[in-house]
Amino acid sequence: MTKGDLVLVEWLDAYSPPASRWMDAEESDETFEEELLIRTVGWIYRLDDAYILLVSSKADDDHVYQGHFGIPRGCIKKVRLLRKAK
């Protein structure tokens, strides 16, 4: 995949329980059994060793971008190519 490709990235987000309170070990174990899988669609702006960097909007000339978003490589479960860059 390269700059300008439209992709769907599935990745695990960091999270904390909705209630910040004391929990016993059993309740703590149940809390951390869940995964928060996120799906993000965007155009690849840059790929590096640590991140996949996406943009959610771009101008026709591909020189103006909006909605910059970086996803750490270690959090990524799957990347699916939706459309190859022109």
Buried (B, 14 or more C-beta within 10 A) or exposed (E): BEEBBBBEBBBBEEEEEEEEEEEEEEEEEEBEEEEEEBEBEBBBBEBEEEBBBBBEEBEEEEEEBEEEBEBEEEBBEEBEEEEEEE
